[in-house]
Amino acid sequence: GLLFGLKPDSQRYFDYHHTAIDHIEAVNRRELELGAAAMTALVYLLDKYGLPEAPEPGR
């Protein structure tokens, strides 16, 4: 099974989550750093330990 995933409709994704005045200068630097650290830790842990085997169907 799939642990997680995201497949947004790329034609409307930006319009739904953003506005025309969004710009990188408005991003909170500390929050960006914390998010990047969390994603880095996730990738590291998945690489180091992998994912558990999926249970057999019907169990």
N, C-alpha and C positions, 0 to 999 in steps of 0.2 A: 503494500500500500504506500501511498504518498503521504509523507509527513506534513508538508506544507507546500503551497504554491500560490501564484498570482498570475492571472491571465486577463488583465483589464481590456476593455474595448478601447483600443488606442485612438480611435477617432474622437471620442468624447472625454477621455480620461483627464486631460489637462483642464478642460472647461469645468469639469465637476469638482476638482480638488484645488484649483488655483484661480487667481484673478489676473487681470492684465497688469496690475501694479506689483505683483510678486517679483522680488528680486533678491539676489544672494545677500546683499547687505542687510536685509531685514532678518536673516537667520540668526538666532541666538547661538553664538560661537560655542559656549559651554554645552548646550544641548546637542549641538552637532557633534562635538567631541565625544560626549557620552554615548550617543547613538552609534558612532563609528567604533568605539571601544566595545560596545555590546555585540555588534555584528562581527568584529574581529574575534572576540572570544567564542562566539557560536561556531564560526568557521574552524577555528583551532580545535575546539572540542570535538566537532564532527570528524575532523581529520584524524585526531588522535585516537578516539574511541569508536568511531563509526556509529551506526544505528543498530538497535537490537533487531533480531530477526522477527519478522511478522509471524504471528501465531497461525497455525494451520486453520483453514476454514472449518467451521463447525466446533471449534474448541472454545 
